Amino acid sequence: MGSPKSVEQKAHKLLHHTLMVAEYDVFRKMYEPITGCTAILTPENAEMKIPEAIGIAKRVKKPVYLVVAPDLVIKPVVRHNEQTAELAKTNEHSLRAVIGHVRKLLEQAQNVVILVDMKTLRYELQAYVQKLAEQMNVPAASMMQGKSAFDETYPHYIGMYSGAFGSEEVRGIVEGSDCVITVGLVWSDSNTGILTARLNPLKTVDIQPSAVKVGEATYTNIMAEDMLNALQTIGYRQTKPVPNVSFPYDIISGEPEQPITAVSYYPHIQRDAER
């Protein structure tokens, strides 16, 4: 983000594209709550702040806000001999502990379901989840905000889960399972059918980008992709076939001369999207 020249800021001039109060940091402060980080770049801190901001953006999957005055762009960057911060890594001790916990849960399970959500998309975990569903031979559903986080043409996909506001068939499968593996779940009101979703926390493996919760136990410093890969080493595989679920817009209905309704309109959109 550009800003007034640094010399004009030091002189406290009233300039256009400002609030006319000689307060030049107000816009950066506005962005603080909705970004991963903000920073004012100078020749002295640019070498550190720019890589740091890029690393934060990649890690938390949020935009960053960097401010640079136009007269500083052509100035040389002051070099530092500081090492670049290492990327977050999985704590192997925590990973072994959580896998042991999940193994005990799966030993008693006969109806396992995978539930994906928006962070599956944001952290690009789709391939890991799909491989796990195939290896475990279990059904996979998506939350509303996580739609398309699981390939909807894949045999293991059973539809969207949205509590009392979604498919009763899908709701029965998800809420009737004895183990739900959630990936990137965001428990918001709109995402859970106005909080009508019912998941038993004691039978839920909640995988977040850098932590996992199983029942009441939380395991930190575990990257989601490492957790999803490690789950495959447990060797769990469901013997019964994945439920054959009917999708609401699979059946084409309505005649051309009839009024347009959702029942007749959306199946055509679905069919065209699959072509």
Secondary structure, DSSP 8 states (H G I E B T S, - for coil): -B-S-HHHHHTT---TTS-SSS-TTHHHHHHGGGSS-EEE--TTTHHHHHHHHHHHHHHH----EEEB-GGGTTS----------------HHHHHHHHHHHHHHHHT-S-EEEEE-HHHHHTT-HHHHHHHHHHHT--EEE-GGGTTSS-TTSTTEEEE--GGGS-HHHHHHHHT-SEEEEES----TGGGTTTT----GGGEEEEETTEEEETTEEEES--HHHHHHHHGGG-----S-------TTSS----TTS---HHHHHHHHHHHHH-
